[in-house]
Amino acid sequence: MHDFQFFGGGWMMFFWWFLIIALVVVVVRALRHTNQKTSGNETPLEILKRRYASGEIDKEEFEKRKKDLLN
């Protein structure tokens, strides 16, 4: 009836399914890697250092918050 013409027929159908499954695996791994990176076990001081290094806060703000954290 349909003869698998949508996927290219025969072995091409398996190739397309493999490609779709591989793409889903890559996306899931990428999302999981992103979530692990943001929800890691960073200490508050490490978070503060990262924010300062990325330019999110200036030196004055960094020093003030660092002092608050260490006291």
DRENPA-624467 format. One record per residue (C-alpha): residue in three letters; x negated, y, z. Coordinates in pm, whole numbers. Last residue first. Layout:
BEGIN
<r><rest>ALA</rest><px>X</px><py>Y</py><pz>Z</pz></r>
...
END
This chain:
BEGIN
<r><rest>ASN</rest><px>-3137</px><py>3697</py><pz>5910</pz></r>
<r><rest>LEU</rest><px>-3282</px><py>3537</py><pz>5596</pz></r>
<r><rest>LEU</rest><px>-2967</px><py>3582</py><pz>5391</pz></r>
<r><rest>ASP</rest><px>-2918</px><py>3947</py><pz>5483</pz></r>
<r><rest>LYS</rest><px>-3283</px><py>4027</py><pz>5403</pz></r>
<r><rest>LYS</rest><px>-3248</px><py>3854</py><pz>5065</pz></r>
<r><rest>ARG</rest><px>-2931</px><py>4054</py><pz>5000</pz></r>
<r><rest>LYS</rest><px>-3107</px><py>4385</py><pz>5061</pz></r>
<r><rest>GLU</rest><px>-3420</px><py>4283</py><pz>4870</pz></r>
<r><rest>PHE</rest><px>-3221</px><py>4171</py><pz>4567</pz></r>
<r><rest>GLU</rest><px>-3003</px><py>4484</py><pz>4568</pz></r>
<r><rest>GLU</rest><px>-3314</px><py>4703</py><pz>4569</pz></r>
<r><rest>LYS</rest><px>-3482</px><py>4492</py><pz>4302</pz></r>
<r><rest>ASP</rest><px>-3188</px><py>4516</py><pz>4059</pz></r>
<r><rest>ILE</rest><px>-2907</px><py>4265</py><pz>4006</pz></r>
<r><rest>GLU</rest><px>-2796</px><py>4071</py><pz>3696</pz></r>
<r><rest>GLY</rest><px>-3138</px><py>4107</py><pz>3543</pz></r>
<r><rest>SER</rest><px>-3181</px><py>3734</py><pz>3476</pz></r>
<r><rest>ALA</rest><px>-3463</px><py>3709</py><pz>3730</pz></r>
<r><rest>TYR</rest><px>-3255</px><py>3884</py><pz>3995</pz></r>
<r><rest>ARG</rest><px>-2959</px><py>3650</py><pz>3943</pz></r>
<r><rest>ARG</rest><px>-3190</px><py>3348</py><pz>3952</pz></r>
<r><rest>LYS</rest><px>-3355</px><py>3470</py><pz>4273</pz></r>
<r><rest>LEU</rest><px>-3014</px><py>3520</py><pz>4437</pz></r>
<r><rest>ILE</rest><px>-2902</px><py>3172</py><pz>4332</pz></r>
<r><rest>GLU</rest><px>-3223</px><py>3027</py><pz>4472</pz></r>
<r><rest>LEU</rest><px>-3164</px><py>3214</py><pz>4801</pz></r>
<r><rest>PRO</rest><px>-2807</px><py>3084</py><pz>4824</pz></r>
<r><rest>THR</rest><px>-2939</px><py>2730</py><pz>4787</pz></r>
<r><rest>GLU</rest><px>-2881</px><py>2551</py><pz>4461</pz></r>
<r><rest>ASN</rest><px>-2728</px><py>2205</py><pz>4481</pz></r>
<r><rest>GLY</rest><px>-2603</px><py>2199</py><pz>4126</pz></r>
<r><rest>SER</rest><px>-2257</px><py>2314</py><pz>4020</pz></r>
<r><rest>THR</rest><px>-2368</px><py>2530</py><pz>3729</pz></r>
<r><rest>LYS</rest><px>-2613</px><py>2283</py><pz>3575</pz></r>
<r><rest>GLN</rest><px>-2398</px><py>1982</py><pz>3640</pz></r>
<r><rest>ASN</rest><px>-2103</px><py>2144</py><pz>3466</pz></r>
<r><rest>THR</rest><px>-2312</px><py>2230</py><pz>3158</pz></r>
<r><rest>HIS</rest><px>-2449</px><py>1875</py><pz>3136</pz></r>
<r><rest>ARG</rest><px>-2097</px><py>1733</py><pz>3161</pz></r>
<r><rest>LEU</rest><px>-1978</px><py>1958</py><pz>2881</pz></r>
<r><rest>ALA</rest><px>-2269</px><py>1861</py><pz>2658</pz></r>
<r><rest>ARG</rest><px>-2220</px><py>1492</py><pz>2733</pz></r>
<r><rest>VAL</rest><px>-1849</px><py>1515</py><pz>2648</pz></r>
<r><rest>VAL</rest><px>-1922</px><py>1700</py><pz>2322</pz></r>
<r><rest>VAL</rest><px>-2186</px><py>1448</py><pz>2214</pz></r>
<r><rest>VAL</rest><px>-1959</px><py>1152</py><pz>2293</pz></r>
<r><rest>VAL</rest><px>-1669</px><py>1306</py><pz>2096</pz></r>
<r><rest>LEU</rest><px>-1897</px><py>1363</py><pz>1797</pz></r>
<r><rest>ALA</rest><px>-2021</px><py>1004</py><pz>1810</pz></r>
<r><rest>ILE</rest><px>-1660</px><py>878</py><pz>1813</pz></r>
<r><rest>ILE</rest><px>-1571</px><py>1089</py><pz>1507</pz></r>
<r><rest>LEU</rest><px>-1883</px><py>981</py><pz>1318</pz></r>
<r><rest>PHE</rest><px>-1822</px><py>614</py><pz>1397</pz></r>
<r><rest>TRP</rest><px>-1463</px><py>649</py><pz>1277</pz></r>
<r><rest>TRP</rest><px>-1586</px><py>814</py><pz>956</pz></r>
<r><rest>PHE</rest><px>-1845</px><py>540</py><pz>892</pz></r>
<r><rest>PHE</rest><px>-1591</px><py>266</py><pz>960</pz></r>
<r><rest>MET</rest><px>-1355</px><py>414</py><pz>700</pz></r>
<r><rest>MET</rest><px>-1644</px><py>445</py><pz>455</pz></r>
<r><rest>TRP</rest><px>-1688</px><py>70</py><pz>475</pz></r>
<r><rest>GLY</rest><px>-1363</px><py>4</py><pz>289</pz></r>
<r><rest>GLY</rest><px>-1180</px><py>312</py><pz>164</pz></r>
<r><rest>GLY</rest><px>-1266</px><py>682</py><pz>148</pz></r>
<r><rest>PHE</rest><px>-1096</px><py>774</py><pz>475</pz></r>
<r><rest>PHE</rest><px>-764</px><py>885</py><pz>323</pz></r>
<r><rest>GLN</rest><px>-776</px><py>613</py><pz>59</pz></r>
<r><rest>PHE</rest><px>-738</px><py>336</py><pz>316</pz></r>
<r><rest>ASP</rest><px>-556</px><py>103</py><pz>67</pz></r>
<r><rest>HIS</rest><px>-224</px><py>282</py><pz>126</pz></r>
<r><rest>MET</rest><px>0</px><py>0</py><pz>0</pz></r>
END
